[in-house]
Each structure stands twice: as C-alpha cells, then as structure tokens.
Amino acid sequence: MTRPAAHRCPPTPHAPSVSGDAARRRAGLMAAFGAYVFWGLSPVLYHLLGHVAPLEVMAHRIVWALLFALPLVVWFGQVRTLVTLLRQPRVLLVFTASALAVSINWLTFIYATGSGHKLDSSMGYYIFPLATVLLGAVVLGERPNARQGVAIGLAVLGVLVMLVGLGRLPWIALVLASSFGIYGLLRKIAPAEALVGFTLEVILLAPLAIGFLVWLHANGQGVLATGSTLDVTLVMVAGPATALPLLLFAMGARRLPLGTLGMLQYINPTLQFGMAVLIFDEPFTVIHTATFALVWAGVALYAIDPARLRRWAGRRGSRPAG
C-alpha cells in the first residue's frame, strides 16, 4: 500500500511585492506632501525679497534654476533626450508657450508674495482646479458635469463678491489660476518628463534673464551689484527652491493615484492662507470671509467623489437601526 502523496500548499506570492507597492505609495505620498509644503511655504522666501524688483527676482530664479537643473539632467542620463527636443522646432514652439505661461505665473506670484497680497495668491491656487475645468471646456471642448458647473459658479460668485464689496477685481488670483491652468494644458501635450521639460523651459527663458541681469549689473544696479550677502544668498536659493518641489511632485505623481494627488494640492494654498492671516497679518475682512467661503464651497464640491459618497451612503443605509 503506497502512502498518499503529502499535501502541498500552492506557493504563496512573495510578500515583498505587496510591501514594495506599499513602500512605493509611501514614498510617493512623502514626495508629493513635501512638494506641496515646499510650495506653501515659499512665500516666506519672496517676502524676504520684497524690496527687490519682482522682474529681477524672477530673472535670478530662472538662471539659478537652470544651474541647478542641468547637473540633474546629466545625473539622470537625460542629456540626449534634452538635445533631441532642442532640435525639434514644433516641440520648441510648445515649450516656448509653456515657458511664457509659467513665467507669467512666477512673476505674478513673486509680486503678490513680496507686496502683501498673499491672500490673493492663496485664492488663486484654490481656484486653479476649477479654472482647469473651465479651460478644458473652452479650449478642449470638455463639457463639465453639473457638479463641476456649480463649483465653478460658486468660485465666480466669490470673485464677484470681492469685486462689489471691496471695489477691486482679485486679478492676482485670476492670473495665477489661469496662467497655471494654461501651463498645465500645454504641458499635457508637451512630450517630456518633468525634469527635462522644466530644464527646457528655463533654457528658453535664460537668454532674456541673463541679458537683463547683465544690464542691471553693468549699470551698477541689482542685487549682485548693491545687495547684501543675504539678498545674494536668497536669490541664489530661489533657483533650487523652484526646481526641487517640481521634482518631488513628479516623483509623487508617478506613485500616487490622481485623486490622492488632487486632494493633497490644497496643502499649498492652505499654508499660504494661514501665513497671510496669522503671520503676515494681512487684513481679513467680512468681504474676504464671504469670498473665501464661496471659493471653499466650490472647491469642496469639486473635490467630492460621487462614487465614494454613494458607497458611504450605502454602508450607512445597510446598518441596522438603533
């Protein structure tokens, strides 16, 4: 009589794949969180440079960002990709447009944070996701659903409240939201990863930036000619402070679902808002309260995941009463 063959359990999948995915998500979460915190705290840097002309600060930001990004392109073996893109006129045209859009965004942000308009800056980045939906509808013909339409309407109503109540249009918020939205649309069709694309943009902007800084220095003006050691250090730091969070964001975007990434983006304007009111003591009137309440309501409505709400409601309804 032969013994029955010993029962063998099927091989179990290796745990490292599961733990590896979890580690990848954690790394992505930390990277994205770091990028948004970095962006949210960046007004401190430009507040300290508030006595320097915004155009000069932006020129330094471009030059020092380029000097920071080029070694990274070499380090990550992306030189050939960058050179290939530089040889394609159609690609250069797209990146010239994206560089123009992001330079408008940078210049407006530098002006806002250096001249006491940090609340308007934070509002711009709250409105940005809604502006993206609106731009998609206008430019790409993407029809927003009813929920998104109401969210956009609430944000528009908030802008109108400020226009009527304070007698001024929050142009800083509108320029920041629209320029970054246009930048996002252009980068959507631009064939390049974040690092290479960013480097290409600052390469295109660098000749104007360098020429402007050389002209300032030749006339005995500007930070390099008359600024303190702290000023020179701060404008140099502006370059890495521009590139580093972008690289962290790209790392997070590759490892996280878009929904998670989208919710994390509100860290940036929330930090800007908190600093504007609590640290820099910008006036926050009843009109500001009404405006931000409408904008926040629109953002909350936009951020709601209807499927998740239905699942939550279903679980609630399935629970026994009492």
C-alpha positions in Angstrom: 0.0 0.0 0.0 1.5 3.2 -1.1 1.4 6.3 1.1 -0.7 9.1 -0.2 1.3 12.0 -1.5 1.9 14.6 1.0 -0.4 17.6 0.5 1.4 20.5 -0.8 0.1 24.0 -0.5 0.3 26.1 -3.6 3.2 28.6 -3.4 2.2 31.9 -1.9 3.1 35.0 -3.7 6.1 36.8 -2.3 5.2 39.4 0.3 7.8 41.9 -1.0 5.6 42.7 -4.0 2.8 43.9 -1.7 5.2 45.6 0.7 7.0 47.0 -2.2 3.8 48.6 -3.6 3.1 50.0 -0.1 6.6 51.4 0.1 6.2 52.9 -3.3 3.0 54.6 -2.3 4.5 55.9 1.0 7.5 57.3 -1.0 5.1 59.0 -3.4 3.0 60.4 -0.6 6.0 61.8 1.2 7.3 63.3 -2.1 4.0 64.9 -3.0 3.4 66.1 0.5 6.9 67.6 0.6 6.4 69.4 -2.8 3.1 71.0 -1.6 4.5 72.0 1.7 7.5 73.5 -0.1 5.3 75.5 -2.4 3.0 76.5 0.5 6.0 77.9 2.5 7.7 79.5 -0.5 6.0 82.9 0.2 8.5 83.4 3.0 11.4 83.5 0.6 9.8 86.1 -1.7 8.5 88.1 1.3 12.2 88.5 2.4 13.0 89.6 -1.2 10.0 92.1 -1.2 12.4 95.1 -1.5 13.9 93.7 -4.8 12.1 94.3 -8.1 9.9 91.2 -9.0 11.4 91.1 -12.5 14.9 90.9 -11.1 13.9 88.2 -8.7 12.3 86.2 -11.5 15.4 86.6 -13.6 17.6 85.2 -10.8 15.1 82.4 -10.3 15.4 81.3 -13.9 19.2 81.5 -14.0 19.8 79.7 -10.7 17.1 77.1 -11.5 18.9 76.4 -14.8 22.3 76.0 -13.0 20.5 73.6 -10.6 18.6 71.6 -13.2 21.4 71.0 -15.7 23.6 68.8 -13.4 20.4 66.8 -12.6 19.8 66.2 -16.3 23.3 64.9 -16.6 23.0 62.8 -13.4 19.8 61.1 -14.5 21.1 60.5 -18.0 18.6 62.7 -19.8 21.1 64.8 -21.9 20.3 63.0 -25.1 16.6 63.5 -24.6 17.1 67.2 -23.9 19.2 67.7 -27.0 16.7 65.8 -29.2 13.9 68.1 -28.0 16.0 71.2 -28.7 16.3 70.1 -32.3 12.6 69.9 -32.9 11.1 73.3 -33.9 7.5 72.2 -33.2 8.4 71.0 -29.7 10.2 74.2 -29.0 7.1 76.1 -30.0 5.0 74.3 -27.4 7.7 74.7 -24.8 8.1 78.4 -25.6 4.4 78.8 -24.9 4.6 76.8 -21.7 7.6 78.8 -20.6 5.7 82.1 -21.2 2.7 80.8 -19.2 4.8 79.7 -16.3 6.9 82.9 -16.3 3.7 85.0 -16.0 2.7 82.7 -13.1 6.1 83.1 -11.4 6.2 86.9 -11.9 2.7 87.3 -10.5 3.4 85.1 -7.5 6.7 86.9 -6.7 4.9 90.3 -6.9 1.9 89.0 -4.8 4.0 87.4 -2.0 6.5 90.3 -1.9 4.0 93.1 -1.8 1.4 92.0 0.8 -1.1 90.1 -1.4 -0.6 86.6 -0.1 -4.3 86.1 0.4 -5.0 86.7 -3.3 -2.2 84.3 -4.1 -3.7 81.6 -1.9 -7.1 82.2 -3.5 -5.5 81.7 -7.0 -4.3 78.2 -6.1 -7.7 77.3 -4.6 -9.4 78.4 -7.8 -6.8 76.7 -10.0 -8.5 73.3 -10.3 -11.8 74.9 -11.1 -10.0 77.1 -13.7 -8.6 74.0 -15.2 -12.1 72.5 -15.7 -13.2 75.8 -17.3 -10.2 76.0 -19.6 -10.8 72.4 -20.6 -14.4 73.3 -21.6 -13.3 76.4 -23.5 -10.2 75.1 -25.2 -10.7 71.3 -25.5 -14.5 71.2 -25.6 -14.7 69.1 -22.4 -18.1 69.5 -21.0 -18.1 69.9 -17.2 -20.8 67.9 -15.4 -23.5 69.6 -13.3 -21.5 69.3 -10.0 -18.4 70.9 -11.6 -20.5 73.6 -13.2 -22.0 74.6 -9.8 -18.5 74.5 -8.3 -17.2 76.9 -10.9 -20.3 79.1 -10.4 -19.6 79.4 -6.7 -16.0 80.5 -7.3 -17.2 83.1 -9.9 -19.7 84.3 -7.3 -16.9 84.6 -4.8 -14.9 86.8 -7.2 -17.9 89.0 -7.8 -18.4 89.4 -4.1 -14.9 90.8 -3.8 -15.4 92.9 -6.8 -18.5 94.5 -5.4 -17.6 94.5 -1.7 -14.0 95.8 -2.0 -14.3 97.5 -5.3 -11.5 95.6 -6.9 -11.1 92.5 -9.0 -8.8 89.9 -7.5 -6.6 89.9 -10.6 -3.7 88.3 -8.9 -5.8 85.2 -8.0 -7.3 85.1 -11.6 -3.9 85.5 -13.3 -2.3 82.8 -11.1 -5.1 80.3 -11.6 -5.4 80.9 -15.4 -1.7 81.0 -16.1 -1.0 77.8 -14.2 -4.1 76.2 -15.8 -2.8 77.2 -19.3 0.6 75.9 -18.4 -0.9 72.5 -17.3 -2.8 72.3 -20.6 0.4 73.0 -22.6 2.5 70.5 -20.6 -0.2 67.9 -21.2 0.7 67.9 -24.9 4.4 68.5 -24.4 6.4 65.3 -24.9 8.8 65.4 -22.0 9.2 64.3 -18.4 9.1 66.9 -15.6 12.8 67.4 -15.2 13.6 67.6 -18.9 10.6 69.8 -19.6 11.4 72.2 -16.8 15.0 72.4 -17.9 14.0 73.1 -21.5 11.7 75.9 -20.3 14.4 77.6 -18.3 16.8 77.2 -21.2 14.4 79.1 -23.4 13.9 81.8 -20.7 17.6 82.1 -19.7 18.9 84.4 -22.5 16.4 87.1 -21.6 17.0 86.6 -17.8 20.8 86.6 -18.2 20.7 89.7 -20.5 18.6 91.6 -18.0 20.8 90.7 -15.1 24.0 91.7 -17.0 22.3 95.0 -18.0 21.5 95.7 -14.3 25.0 94.9 -13.2 26.6 97.0 -15.9 24.6 100.0 -14.7 25.5 99.4 -11.1 22.1 98.2 -10.2 20.6 95.0 -8.9 21.3 92.6 -6.1 24.7 91.4 -7.4 25.9 95.0 -7.6 24.3 96.6 -4.5 22.6 93.9 -2.5 23.6 92.4 0.9 25.1 89.0 1.3 21.7 87.8 2.5 20.0 89.1 -0.6 22.5 87.4 -2.9 22.0 84.1 -1.0 18.3 84.4 -1.2 18.2 85.0 -5.0 20.5 82.0 -5.4 18.3 79.8 -3.3 15.3 80.8 -5.4 16.6 78.5 -8.2 16.7 75.2 -6.3 13.5 76.3 -4.5 11.9 76.4 -7.9 13.2 73.1 -9.2 13.2 70.9 -6.1 9.5 70.8 -5.4 8.8 70.2 -9.1 11.0 67.1 -9.0 9.3 65.9 -5.7 5.9 66.5 -7.3 6.9 64.5 -10.4 8.1 61.6 -8.1 4.8 61.7 -6.3 2.7 61.8 -9.5 4.3 58.6 -10.7 3.5 56.8 -7.5 0.1 58.0 -6.4 -3.5 57.9 -7.8 -4.6 61.2 -9.4 -7.3 61.5 -6.8 -4.8 61.4 -3.9 -2.6 63.9 -5.7 -5.5 66.2 -6.3 -6.6 66.3 -2.7 -3.0 66.9 -1.5 -2.7 70.0 -3.7 -4.8 72.0 -1.3 -2.0 71.9 1.2 -0.3 74.7 -0.8 -3.0 77.4 -0.7 -4.0 76.4 2.9 -0.5 77.1 4.1 -0.3 80.4 2.1 -3.7 81.4 3.6 -2.6 80.6 7.1 0.6 82.5 6.8 -1.1 85.5 5.2 -3.5 85.9 8.1 -1.6 84.6 11.1 2.0 85.5 10.4 2.0 88.4 7.9 -1.2 90.0 9.4 -2.9 90.8 6.1 -6.4 92.3 6.6 -9.1 89.7 6.5 -12.5 91.5 6.3 -16.1 90.3 6.2 -15.9 90.5 2.4 -12.8 88.3 2.4 -14.7 85.8 4.6 -17.6 85.7 2.2 -15.4 85.4 -0.8 -13.3 82.6 0.6 -16.4 80.8 1.9 -17.8 80.7 -1.6 -14.5 79.6 -3.1 -14.0 76.9 -0.5 -17.6 75.7 -1.1 -16.8 75.4 -4.8 -13.6 73.6 -4.1 -15.3 71.2 -1.7 -18.0 70.4 -4.2 -15.4 69.9 -6.9 -13.3 67.6 -4.7 -16.3 65.3 -3.7 -16.1 61.9 -5.2 -19.7 60.9 -6.0 -19.0 57.2 -6.2 -17.4 57.3 -2.7 -20.3 59.2 -1.4 -22.7 56.6 -2.8 -20.7 53.8 -1.2 -20.6 55.6 2.1 -24.4 56.2 1.9 -25.0 52.6 1.0 -23.0 51.4 4.1 -24.9 53.8 6.3 -28.2 52.6 4.9 -27.3 48.9 5.4 -26.6 49.3 9.1 -29.4 48.1 11.4 -31.3 50.9 13.1 -30.7 51.5 16.8 
